[in-house]
Amino acid sequence: MLNIVIFGAPGSGKGTQSERIVEKYGINHISTGDVLRAEIKKGTELGKVAQSYIDQGQLLPDHLIVDILAATLDSFAESKGVIFDGFPRTIAQAEALKKMLAERGQAVSIMLNLDVPEEELMKRLIKRGQESGRADDNEETIKKRLVVYHNQTAPLIDWYKQEGLYAHIHGFGALETITAEICQAIDKVK
Ligand code: ADP
């Protein structure tokens, strides 16, 4: 089983690179952001709760997102592995993921940190907001998300270093070059 955590600030390219990895390695993809946006679209209770946090640039409470993740994970039959995109985002979530996988006789194989300079992140997110109309891609909310990233999510870098699972990826440059660096890192642990 190949269980990959793709990690990085908002706008670091996790979604784009995840699609490429899914295609190359034939694993499943869980994007917590996509799951939440689908719930919002369907107008479910969870969607309503999610919207209030997303609009504020805040993270959803850990227990909610952990439950969603467990349900999604169990919906994959005969999986070759999973790429986790947008999860974990807090240390509590990383610990929950470790436990969840251990209960299923599995573990995280590698954590890929897509490292992108802050000015570039701002540029990409503002452009994405203009093109896709994603409501949280406006300058004010982006700034809040970057603060949340630094305070709550970035500490996971040291957490995964301690687990011996950390891989640094240069997330700035040509898409293909980034994909190649990612594949090299994955092939080492495969
Ligand atoms: P990005 O990483 O580009 O900011 P995502 O699509 O991954 O965007 O997530 C959008 C929003 O969904 C986040 O700002 C947050 O409010 C919520 N969210 C996504 N994943 C999580 C998570 N693991 N824990 C808590 N909230 C989450």
Residues whose N, C-alpha, C, O or C-beta is under 5 A from the ligand:
A	BS01	ADP	A9 P10 G11 T32 G33 D34 Y53 I54 G57 Q58 L59 L60 I65 G86 F87 P88 R89
